[in-house]
């Protein structure tokens, strides 16, 4: 009898506790309705806390039916956990779809019945879209709308939403559900959000990675042709010329798609060099203007690059590459000069020795009247080619091709003998810019 008295006391105490909460309105229209609602909430929460979800979902359904929509937000928060657990354990497609619909309804009712801060509401949109992505992946429009709603609710929301929206948009574009113009517009919006957030959180590597994901989602489609890229990037560039992140992004995107023969690219690279001058940027501009045919401006930027570059290996590369361009243009003297400056900066640059050998062989202004003197340039040319392949074995194939070619121009043994020269003798080549000691060789 004593035990029964204790049980009755507990029940009465519980009911009195509920009665104190069970004021008409929040939990029910009448005190009785409120008590029934609170009893249902207590019943499901007990099972929920014990992770007995199979029993909890039964009691939770009772609470959802008995309680007013605005009685407790936990009805929706806990309900989503319970429904997702049920979906994961359901194989029947009809029942599974019904439970997925219930899950989405819980998100919608949560947002409709509670005045949550914008960050919380944005999070609900994001979670709703993420659950749709997991449980109903073919419903691309709803998934996309959810991620977009998260962004529109809070522009500072996790950049994952923008990245996921972009990835979904790419899938919709590939399925023909978005036109190229629509897809480009989505990219423009998501890229702008990414630029803003990355600029405000420059140390946040996650944001930068999401920014890259947004760019990749666009660049890996056929919508990212040069014409479309220029169409997308031009307005953003013109409106943000002083923003180094936008300027750099414009140049990088155009470069990545090899869209470098257009005014936007020229403007972006030049503006980037103005905002953040560097030898590398100057050299890039030099190459750009050379390709464009503006040799005067190309030489101006090339001079700036080589004069300000402190890294000898990079400086050597600059001279070597521009020396190659000079030789291609037929400017042999400049090619020889650049090749020598490249070697001075980095004596182990095999490509520079290859260039110098080719430039020597191209020099046609030797004034010697004898048959040996005019052909001696091919000896020093081959010397440089031999050195090139010793320094960089990967150059052997190319170097040997020119060695075989130039060797055909060596003087014959009788011609060399006529001038008192034998194979293996030391010989000084004095011809225009060339003043080097070499070894006599003949073609036979």
C-alpha positions in Angstrom: 0.0 0.0 0.0 2.9 2.3 0.8 4.3 1.8 -2.8 0.9 2.5 -4.4 0.7 5.7 -2.4 4.0 6.9 -3.7 3.0 6.1 -7.3 -0.3 8.0 -6.9 1.6 11.0 -5.4 4.0 11.1 -8.3 1.2 11.0 -10.8 -0.7 13.8 -9.0 2.5 15.8 -8.8 3.1 15.4 -12.5 -0.4 16.4 -13.4 -0.2 19.4 -11.1 3.1 20.3 -12.8 1.4 20.0 -16.2 -1.5 22.0 -15.0 0.7 24.9 -14.0 2.1 24.9 -17.6 -1.1 23.9 -19.3 -2.5 27.4 -19.7 -4.9 27.7 -22.7 -3.1 28.9 -25.8 0.5 27.6 -26.3 -0.2 23.9 -25.6 -3.9 23.7 -26.3 -7.2 25.6 -26.3 -8.2 24.3 -22.9 -6.3 23.1 -19.8 -7.3 19.5 -20.7 -5.9 19.9 -24.2 -2.7 21.3 -22.8 -2.3 18.5 -20.3 -2.8 15.9 -23.1 -0.2 17.7 -25.3 2.4 17.9 -22.5 1.9 14.2 -21.6 2.5 13.3 -25.3 5.6 15.5 -25.4 6.9 13.9 -22.2 6.3 10.4 -23.5 8.2 10.9 -26.8 11.0 12.8 -25.2 11.6 10.0 -22.7 12.1 7.5 -25.5 14.0 10.0 -27.6 16.6 10.7 -24.9 17.1 6.9 -24.5 17.6 6.7 -28.3 14.6 4.3 -28.6 13.6 5.9 -31.8 11.1 3.2 -32.8 9.0 3.8 -29.7 9.7 7.6 -29.7 8.3 8.1 -33.2 4.9 6.6 -32.2 4.7 9.0 -29.2 6.0 11.8 -31.3 3.2 11.4 -33.8 0.7 11.6 -31.0 2.3 14.8 -29.8 2.3 16.2 -33.3 -1.4 15.5 -33.6 -2.4 16.7 -30.1 -0.2 19.8 -29.8 -0.7 23.2 -31.5 1.9 23.9 -34.3 3.6 26.6 -32.2 3.7 24.6 -28.9 7.3 23.5 -29.1 10.0 23.8 -31.7 11.5 20.5 -30.6 8.6 18.8 -32.2 10.2 19.7 -35.5 13.9 19.4 -34.5 13.5 16.0 -32.8 10.9 15.0 -35.5 13.5 15.4 -38.2 15.9 13.1 -36.4 13.2 10.5 -36.0 11.9 10.7 -39.5 15.4 10.5 -41.0 16.0 7.4 -38.9 12.8 5.9 -40.2 13.7 6.8 -43.9 17.1 5.1 -43.5 15.3 1.9 -42.3 12.6 2.0 -45.0 13.0 0.0 -48.3 9.4 0.3 -49.6 9.6 3.1 -52.2 6.0 4.4 -51.5 6.5 4.6 -47.8 10.0 6.0 -48.2 8.6 8.8 -50.4 5.9 9.6 -47.9 8.4 9.9 -45.1 10.6 12.1 -47.2 7.6 14.4 -47.8 7.0 14.4 -44.0 10.7 15.4 -43.5 10.3 18.4 -45.9 7.0 19.3 -44.2 8.8 19.5 -40.9 11.3 22.0 -42.2 8.5 24.1 -43.7 6.4 24.1 -40.5 9.4 24.9 -38.4 10.1 28.0 -40.5 6.4 29.0 -40.7 5.7 28.8 -37.0 8.8 30.2 -35.3 10.4 33.6 -35.8 14.0 32.4 -36.0 17.0 34.7 -36.6 18.1 34.9 -40.3 21.2 32.7 -39.7 19.0 30.0 -38.2 16.5 30.2 -41.0 19.3 30.1 -43.6 20.6 27.0 -41.8 17.1 25.4 -42.1 17.0 26.1 -45.8 20.5 24.6 -46.2 19.7 21.5 -44.1 16.4 21.0 -46.0 18.3 21.2 -49.4 21.0 18.9 -48.1 18.4 16.3 -47.0 16.7 16.5 -50.4 20.1 16.0 -52.0 20.6 12.8 -49.9 17.1 11.4 -50.1 15.7 12.7 -53.3 18.7 13.5 -55.5 16.7 13.7 -58.7 14.7 16.7 -57.4 17.3 19.1 -58.6 15.1 22.2 -58.8 14.0 21.9 -55.1 17.6 21.2 -54.1 18.8 24.2 -56.0 16.0 26.4 -54.6 16.9 25.4 -51.1 20.6 26.3 -51.3 19.7 29.6 -53.0 17.1 30.4 -50.3 19.9 29.9 -47.7 22.1 32.4 -49.5 19.3 34.9 -50.0 18.3 34.7 -46.4 21.8 35.4 -45.1 24.5 36.6 -47.6 27.1 35.8 -44.9 25.9 32.2 -44.5 28.4 29.3 -44.9 29.9 29.4 -48.4 29.1 25.7 -48.7 25.6 26.8 -49.7 26.9 28.8 -52.7 29.2 26.0 -53.7 26.4 23.4 -53.5 24.1 25.7 -55.4 26.7 26.0 -58.1 27.3 22.3 -58.3 23.5 21.7 -58.6 23.2 24.3 -61.2 25.9 22.6 -63.2 24.0 19.3 -63.1 20.8 21.1 -64.2 22.7 22.8 -67.1 24.1 19.4 -68.2 20.6 18.0 -68.1 19.2 20.8 -70.2 17.2 22.3 -67.3 19.2 25.6 -67.4 20.3 27.5 -70.5 23.9 28.7 -70.8 22.8 32.2 -70.0 21.0 31.1 -66.8 24.0 29.0 -65.8 26.3 31.9 -66.4 24.1 34.1 -64.3 24.2 31.7 -61.4 28.0 31.5 -61.6 28.2 35.3 -61.6 26.1 35.5 -58.4 27.9 32.7 -56.6 31.4 34.0 -57.6 30.5 37.5 -56.3 29.4 36.0 -53.0 32.6 34.0 -52.8 34.8 37.0 -53.6 33.1 39.0 -50.9 33.4 36.3 -48.2 37.0 35.5 -49.1 38.0 39.1 -49.0 36.4 39.5 -45.5 38.0 36.2 -44.3 41.3 36.0 -46.1 42.8 33.5 -43.6 39.8 31.1 -43.9 41.2 28.3 -46.2 37.8 26.5 -46.2 36.2 29.6 -47.9 38.9 29.7 -50.5 38.4 26.0 -51.3 34.6 26.6 -51.7 35.5 29.5 -54.0 37.6 27.2 -56.1 34.8 24.7 -56.2 32.5 27.3 -57.6 35.0 28.3 -60.2 35.7 24.7 -61.1 31.9 23.9 -61.5 31.7 26.6 -64.1 35.1 26.1 -65.9 34.5 22.3 -66.4 31.5 22.9 -68.6 31.1 23.9 -72.2 29.4 27.1 -71.0 32.9 28.4 -70.1 34.0 29.0 -73.6 36.0 32.2 -74.2 33.0 34.2 -75.5 30.9 33.3 -72.5 33.8 33.9 -70.0 34.4 37.4 -71.5 30.7 38.1 -71.3 30.6 37.1 -67.6 33.8 38.6 -66.4 33.9 41.9 -68.2 31.2 43.7 -66.2 32.6 42.4 -62.9 36.1 43.5 -63.9 35.0 47.0 -65.0 33.1 47.5 -61.7 35.9 46.3 -59.5 39.2 47.4 -61.1 40.7 48.4 -57.8 39.9 45.0 -56.2 43.0 42.9 -56.6 41.1 39.7 -55.8 38.6 40.3 -58.7 41.4 41.4 -61.0 43.6 38.4 -60.2 40.6 36.0 -60.5 39.8 37.5 -64.0 43.3 36.9 -65.2 43.6 33.4 -63.7 40.2 32.3 -65.1 41.0 33.5 -68.6 44.5 32.0 -68.5 43.1 28.6 -67.3 40.8 28.4 -70.4 43.6 29.8 -72.7 41.4 32.8 -73.5 44.4 35.2 -73.6 44.0 36.9 -77.0 41.4 39.5 -76.0 41.3 43.0 -74.5 39.8 41.9 -71.2 42.8 39.6 -70.5 45.3 42.4 -71.5 43.5 44.9 -69.2 43.3 42.4 -66.3 47.0 41.5 -66.4 48.0 45.1 -66.7 45.7 46.2 -63.9 47.0 43.3 -61.7 50.6 44.5 -62.3 49.6 48.0 -61.4 48.0 46.9 -58.1 50.7 44.4 -57.2 53.9 45.1 -59.3 56.2 42.1 -59.6 58.9 40.9 -62.0 56.7 37.9 -62.9 53.7 40.0 -63.7 55.9 42.3 -65.8 57.3 39.4 -67.7 53.8 38.1 -68.3 52.9 41.5 -69.8 56.0 41.4 -71.9 54.9 38.0 -73.4 51.4 39.2 -73.8 52.3 42.4 -75.7 54.8 40.4 -77.8 52.1 38.1 -78.9 49.8 41.0 -79.6 52.5 42.5 -81.8 53.3 45.5 -79.7 57.1 45.0 -79.6 57.8 48.4 -78.0 55.6 47.7 -75.0 56.8 44.1 -74.8 60.4 45.3 -74.5 59.4 47.9 -71.9 57.9 45.2 -69.6 60.7 42.8 -70.4 63.3 45.3 -69.3 61.3 46.0 -66.1 61.1 42.2 -65.4 64.8 41.5 -65.9 65.9 44.6 -64.0 63.8 43.9 -60.9 63.9 40.1 -60.8 66.2 39.0 -57.9 65.8 35.3 -58.4 68.6 34.3 -60.8 66.9 31.2 -62.1 63.8 33.1 -63.0 65.9 35.9 -64.6 67.8 33.3 -66.6 64.4 31.9 -67.9 63.2 35.3 -68.9 66.3 36.0 -71.0 66.3 32.5 -72.5 62.6 32.7 -73.5 62.8 36.2 -75.0 66.1 35.2 -76.7 64.2 32.4 -78.4 61.6 34.9 -79.6 64.3 37.3 -80.9 65.9 34.4 -82.8 62.5 33.5 -84.3 62.2 37.1 -85.4 65.6 36.9 -87.1 67.2 39.2 -84.6 70.4 37.1 -84.2 72.5 39.7 -82.3 69.8 40.2 -79.7 69.3 36.4 -79.4 73.1 36.0 -78.7 73.0 38.8 -76.2 69.9 37.4 -74.3 71.4 33.9 -74.4 74.6 35.1 -72.8 72.8 37.1 -70.1 70.7 34.0 -69.4 73.8 31.9 -69.0 75.4 34.6 -66.8 72.4 34.4 -64.5 72.3 30.6 -64.5 75.3 28.8 -66.2 73.5 25.5 -65.8 70.5 26.5 -68.0 70.9 24.0 -70.8 68.2 25.7 -72.9 70.2 28.9 -72.9 73.3 27.0 -74.3 71.0 25.4 -76.9 69.7 28.9 -77.9 73.3 30.3 -78.0 74.4 27.5 -80.3 71.5 28.1 -82.7 72.1 31.8 -82.6 75.8 31.3 -83.4 74.9 29.1 -86.4 72.5 31.7 -87.6 75.1 34.5 -87.7 75.9 35.2 -91.3 78.1 38.3 -91.2 81.5 36.8 -90.8 84.0 38.7 -93.0 86.7 36.1 -93.4 87.4 35.3 -97.0 88.7 31.8 -96.4 86.5 28.7 -96.4 87.4 27.8 -92.8 86.8 31.2 -91.2 83.3 31.5 -92.5 82.4 28.0 -91.3 84.1 28.3 -87.9 80.8 29.6 -86.4 79.4 26.0 -86.7 82.2 24.8 -84.4 81.3 27.1 -81.6 77.6 26.4 -82.2 78.2 22.7 -81.7 80.3 23.4 -78.6 77.2 25.1 -77.1 74.9 22.3 -78.2 77.2 19.7 -76.6 77.2 21.6 -73.4 73.4 21.9 -73.5 72.8 18.1 -73.6 75.4 17.5 -70.9 73.7 20.0 -68.6 70.2 18.8 -69.4 70.1 15.2 -70.8 66.4 15.8 -71.8 67.7 18.2 -74.5 69.9 15.5 -76.1 67.4 14.6 -78.9 66.9 18.3 -80.0 70.6 19.1 -79.5 71.7 16.1 -81.6 69.3 17.1 -84.4 71.1 20.5 -84.7 74.6 19.0 -84.2 74.0 16.7 -87.2 72.7 19.6 -89.2 75.5 22.0 -88.4 78.2 19.3 -88.8 77.4 19.2 -92.5 78.8 22.8 -92.7 82.2 22.0 -91.2 85.0 22.5 -93.7 86.5 19.5 -95.5 89.8 18.0 -94.3 91.6 19.3 -97.5 90.3 22.8 -97.0 91.4 22.8 -93.3 94.8 21.4 -94.3 95.2 24.1 -96.9 95.0 26.7 -94.1 97.5 24.8 -92.0 94.7 23.4 -89.7 94.3 19.8 -88.6 91.4 18.2 -86.8 91.8 18.8 -83.1 93.7 22.0 -83.3 92.7 24.9 -81.2 91.2 27.8 -83.1 89.9 31.2 -82.1 86.7 32.3 -83.7 86.6 36.1 -84.1 83.5 37.0 -86.0 81.2 40.0 -85.0 79.9 39.3 -81.5 81.6 35.9 -81.4 85.1 35.7 -79.9 85.7 32.2 -78.6 88.2 29.4 -78.6 87.1 26.1 -80.1 88.4 22.9 -81.7 88.9 22.3 -85.4 86.6 19.7 -86.9 85.9 18.5 -90.4 82.9 17.0 -92.0 84.9 14.0 -93.4 
